[in-house]
Amino acid sequence: MRGEKVRVQTTINGQAVEFLCEPRQSLLECLRDIVGLTGAKEGCNDGNCGACAVILDGRLVNSCLMLGVEAQGCQITTIEGLARGTELDPIQRAFLEQGAVQCGFCTPGLILATKVLLERVPEPDESQIRRWLANHLCRCTGYDKIVRAVKQAAAQLRGVRA
């Protein structure tokens, strides 16, 4: 029935979270409209732009393609969960330092995608980076700055001076 709500218990950015949502609501809608985490953006709403990407149980997912009720019992990381207080994550810092951020609409998804990539491949080459980020659309910065930011973050995370 329309309007009937379901209770969802999950962990978001390391914190236990419980929310009520309609079974038809996407995880993106739940994160933004119910939980109040607006870092994930609604771009295409059909899984083609990556603006809504979040990390769910270690996998990068487009939150616009997943129902909020499917998050029951899951571990979710959003862009809001990367920084530690006022200290930016090395990936966030690299994006800023390389000028890979302009309007910021695509940035949260690109940063989270980079986090998952670097957890899997600590020293990716340019081809691997470009393939991994191919489903993330950016119209402001151009991809060269983004690739440089990923390389810088990878080096910093490995303890190598970039």
N, C-alpha and C positions, 0 to 999 in steps of 0.2 A: 504494500500500500504506500502511496505517495505520502511523504511527511513522516513516515515511521522511522525512528532513529535506532541505530545500532551502537552499542558501546564498544570502543576499540581501546585496547591497552597495548602500548608500544613503548619503545625507548627512543627518544629523539635527542641527539647530541649529548648522550650520556645520562639523560634525565628520564625517569619514568613519567610517561604522559598518558592520560586517559582523556578521550574525547567522544562525543556523540556525533554521528553523521548519518546521513541517509545512505542506503545501500548503493545508490546510483552515483554518489559523489566521488570524484577522482581524488587520489592522494594529493594532487596539487591543490585542489579546492580546499581540502581539509587542512593542509599545512598553512595555506595563506589565510583562509577565511575563518577557520575555527581555532587553530592553534596560534595564529598570529605571526608565523614565520614567513616573511614576504621575500626572502632572498631568491627562492625559485620563482621564475617568471612564466607567465603564460604567453607563449609566442604563437606557434602554429596550432597547438592543441590537438595534434595528430601524430606526434612523435618524430617529427622531421627536423626540428631546429635545435634541440638540446638545451633550450633556455630553462626548462623545468627539471633538469637532471638533479638527482639526489643519489646518495649511496645507501643501498638497502641490503643489509646482511653481506656487506663487502662487494656487492655488484652495483655497477652504475645503471640506474633505471630512469626512464622518462616518467616522471610522476603524473603527467597528464594521461598516460595510458594505463595506469594502475588504479584500481578502486581503493578508497581509503580503508574499507573493511579488510582488504587483503594485507594491511600492515599489522594486523593483530599479531602480537608477540615478536615483531621484527625489531631490528636495530637500524635506525635511520640516522644518517648524518646529512645535515644541510650546510649550506655555506656559513650560516650563523654559528655552527659548531666547530669551525676550524681555528679561529683565533683563540688565544688564551688571554682573556681580559683585553688589554690594549696591545698585547704582543701579537702581531700578525704571524700566521703560518708562513714558512719559507716560500711556499708556492704563491701565496697572496703577495708577499713582498716582491718576489721576482716579477710578477705581472705588473706591479706598480713601477718597479725600477726599469723595466724594459719598455714601458709605454704601451703595454698590451691591453690597456683599459681606456675606453673612451666613454661611450654612453653607459656602459655597465650592464646592459640588458642581458647579454650572452655570458658575461664574465663568471657569474656563479657556477653555471653549468660547465664551462671550460675549466675552471679551477678544480671542481670536483672530479671531472674526467681526468685531469692531470694527476690528481692524487691517486686515483685507482691505477692509472698507467704506471706511475712511478713505484707503486707497491708491487706491481707485477714485473716491471722491467726497469730496474734502477738506473740503467744507462742506455736509454733509447736513442737510436739514431734519428735523423731528420725524417726519413721515410716512415719509420714506426710512429713517430709523433703525428705526422700528417694523416696517416691512415687512422690512428686512434681517434683523432679529433675531427674526422671527416663528417660526422653527423652533427657537428655543432656549427651553426651559422653565425658569422660575425660580418657585419657590413661597415663597421667603422674603422677598425685598426688595420685590417689586412692580416694575413696569417703569419707573415714573417716575424713580426714582433711577438706573436703568441708562441711561435716555435722557439724563438730566442729565450723567452721567459721559461718555457718548459725545460730547456737545456740548462739554464741558470739554476732553476730549482733542483733539478736532478743532481747537478754538481754540488750544490750546497747541502742537500740531504745526504750525499755520500761523503761529505766532509772535504770536498775538493774545492779549491779556490776558483771561482768562475772567471 
